[in-house]
Amino acid sequence: MSPAGPGDVFGEVALESADGARDRCRVSVTA
């Protein structure tokens, strides 16, 4: 495996943010 670069870290953060937004939307819809 190649060492994680700034692009990889940003990609992971973007994915986590997308998951968080999706969870918030799901909570809002079910609430």
VMD Tcl script that draws the C-alpha trace (Angstrom):
set ca {
  {0.00 0.00 0.00}
  {1.20 3.50 -0.77}
  {1.29 6.04 2.07}
  {-1.84 8.14 2.37}
  {-1.46 11.58 0.83}
  {-3.45 14.81 1.32}
  {-5.81 13.70 -1.45}
  {-6.55 10.41 0.28}
  {-7.17 12.11 3.60}
  {-9.49 14.66 1.98}
  {-11.35 11.86 0.23}
  {-11.89 10.05 3.52}
  {-13.09 13.23 5.22}
  {-15.46 13.95 2.32}
  {-16.90 10.44 2.56}
  {-17.36 10.76 6.32}
  {-19.08 14.14 5.85}
  {-21.40 12.65 3.23}
  {-22.27 9.77 5.57}
  {-22.94 12.21 8.40}
  {-25.22 14.34 6.22}
  {-27.07 11.23 5.09}
  {-27.53 10.14 8.72}
  {-28.85 13.58 9.69}
  {-31.31 13.52 6.78}
  {-32.47 10.04 7.78}
  {-32.97 11.19 11.37}
  {-34.90 14.27 10.23}
  {-37.16 12.20 7.98}
  {-37.87 9.54 10.63}
  {-38.27 12.06 13.46}
}
mol new
graphics top color blue
foreach p $ca { graphics top sphere $p radius 0.5 }
foreach p [lrange $ca 0 end-1] q [lrange $ca 1 end] { graphics top cylinder $p $q radius 0.2 }
display resetview
